[in-house]
């Protein structure tokens, strides 16, 4: 088994076995441009010029690739994009025909009104508590009343406009 001398940055070390060179290369003590020579000769060559030594010290890295996948085209009738409203309308039509599109609706009591009133009361109580602890002047009163109105309108919009569509 050959032993090699190694020249890194002008300093010569060795002789090293191939296993020792592999360990040094694995911790990046030198790269492919470092010069090596066999123990008995003084013929210095870069590691990249000795293919068998380069293959042992710096094996080719594996490249990760995706497997080739054949993609099928959509049928011609589905090339057009479908909007959410069209899907919802199709679900409503299927429900009306007594053939649910996905899952049958469970028979539960609609709690929207009670949930809406509960949210309004809680938000108004929080606003009143904030008004109670802040210094009472016209500015804070106007700001809190405006914020309360915006929050109440926002809750109405959420419960009765947005939730009605879905």
N, C-alpha and C positions, 0 to 999 in steps of 0.2 A: 504494500500500500504506500502510495506516494505521500510525502510530507512536503509542505509548501512554506516558503518564506513570504511574508506579507509586508508591503510597503504602503503605509498610510501617512499622508502629509509629510513625506520625506523621512519618516522613521521606519526602520526595518524591524519586524518582530518575527519570531518563529524559531525553529520550524514548528508548524501546526499540522495536525492531522485534518483530514477532510471533515470529520465530525466536529472538531474544534472550530473550523472555519464556518461550518453550518450554524453552529451555536452563535458565533460572533455575528454572522450575517442576519440571523433571526432577530437579534437585538439591535440591528442597524449600526453596528460598530464600524462598518465600511459599506460602500456601495459598489456597483459594477465597474466604476472607474478606478478602483484600487488596483495596484499592480501586484502580481504574484509571480513567483519563480519556484521551480522545483528545488529541493534541498541541495542537489548536487550541481545545478547549473546556475548561471547568473543571467539567464535570458528572461528579462522582466517583460511581462505582458499584462495588459488590463484583463480583469476577469471576464469582461464581455467578449474578448477575443478567443477565449477557450470555451467552446460550446458545451463540452461535457461537464466542466467545472461550473459554468454559469447555470446549467440546468440543475445541478445539485444544490448550489448556494442560493440561487434566485429563481425558483420554479415559477413558471408562468401562472399568473393569477387567474383564478376561475372568474369568468364573466357570467353574471346572472342575466338571464333573458327570460322572456315570457314564451310560453309555448304558442305555436302558431294556432290560431283559432279562426275557423271559417265563420264569418257572420252571414246570417241570412237576411235578405231584405224583407221588410214588412210587406204584407199583402197590399196591393194597390189601394184598396178601400180604406186602409188605416194610415196612409201617408199624411193625411191632413191632421193637423193638431186638434185635439179635442179640449174644449174649455171645461173648467170645473163646473160651471153652471149647466153645461150639457149633461155631464155625468150626474149631477144632482137631479136634474129634470128626469133623466132616464130612471133613476132610482125611485123618484116619486111616482112615475107612471107605472113602474113595476109593482110598487106597493099598492097602488090603486087597483090593479088587476088581481090583487090578492096573491101575487107571486113575488115575494121579496127578492131583491137583487142580491143582497149579501146575507144579512142576518135578520131574522124577524124582530120587529120592535117589541120590547117587553112592555107589558101593561103596567106602567108606573104613573103615579099621579104627577101632573105637571106642577113643579114647585117654583116656577120662574117668578111669579108674583111675590111669593113669600120671601124668596131669596133676594129679590130686588129691594123689597121694603126693609129687610134686615140689613143689607149693605148700606142703604140710605141712612137708616137710623144710626148705625155704628159710625159711619163717616161724619155725620152731623154731631154726634156726641164727642168724637175725637176733636172736631173743630171747636166745639164749645169748651172742651177742657183746655185746649191750647189758648183760646181767647181768655179763659179764666186766669191762667198763669202768666200770660204776657202783660206788660203794662198796658192798661186800658186807655187808649186814645183813639182819635178818629182814624188815623192811618191803619193801625192794626185791625180795627173793626171792618173797614172797607176792604182791606186785603183778604181777611178771612171770609167775609161774605162773598167776595168774588170767587175765591178759591172753592168755597162750598158750592156755589152755583155751577162752576165748571165741573166739579167732581160729580155733582148730582146729574147734570146733563150727560156727562160721559158715561155714568152708570146706566142711565136710561138708554142711551145709544147702544151700549154694549148688550144689555139684556134684551131689548126689543127690536133693534135694527140688525145687529150683527148675528145674534143667536137665532133669529128667525130664519135666516138663509141656510143654516147648516144643521 
